[in-house]
């Protein structure tokens, strides 16, 4: 029992290091791609959420990106100032403000997103399609279990 627990701990630590190094390598492609397009990674991530999910409550954007609400507000202010997104009040709940891409923001993402996607495709080209599908399932499983065990989830 002790031996298998020690082995499990050793494997878990090794998995974490490999996962962190792999994420760092792939993320450098993502971050580099967003910087090339003239955005910091957070601003690009906000635009990407709105590009694929459409109009979103500002509070939910922060949750999707794991950001503090103050950071999201700052980024949204800058993107709005550049005419890439607009705020829209919710017609049924005055506490909710939506963010959505403007035509300018959508046009920009239509132009830059394919280049970003190509960089990530290149970064992940070492995996076959079946391996990517398997890894997606395993990472989701790992993330959901970790979320259940998180001290934050217990609050």
Secondary structure by P-SEA (a helix, b strand, c coil): caaaaaaaaaaaaaaaaaaaaaaaaaaaaaaaaaaaacccaaaaaaaaaaaccccccaaaaaaaacccaaaaaaaaaaaaaaccbbbbcccccccbbbbbbcaaaaaaaaccaaaaaaaaaaaaccccaaaaaaaaaaaaaaaaaaaaacccccc
